[in-house]
Amino acid sequence: TCRATRAEAEAINEAGLLEVAPSSGDVRSTNLDDACTAHAPALTAYADEVARALAPVVTETCRGIAPMAYSKKLAVVDRDGGAYSKHIDNRRDGADPRALT
């Protein structure tokens, strides 16, 4: 449910796992990794399911991307109207092959 997901996201925040995103002072984020799974198992599992379902489609559609390359993040906007600044996650220079972030 939405309430359970929100509670898990808040548990990640309370654990101090969110950091200010380099591309914005209005957004804090974290990779949904093992540290987050301890605080938010359902949220982390859901993000993984979505990424696993979308990654093959994106990989097939976009050339030059590593198969099944993705990351899972939780981003929290701290104020109304806050957002990431425009930026590029993957520069096609080979340093970051992720199709989904």
Salt bridges, closest charged atoms under 4 A:
GLU10 OE2 - ARG6 NE 2.68
ASP26 OD2 - ARG79 NH2 2.86
ASP48 OD2 - ARG52 NE 2.69
ASP48 OD1 - LYS72 NZ 3.38
ASP78 OD2 - ARG28 NE 2.76
ASP89 OD1 - HIS87 NE2 3.11
ASP96 OD2 - ARG98 NH2 2.60
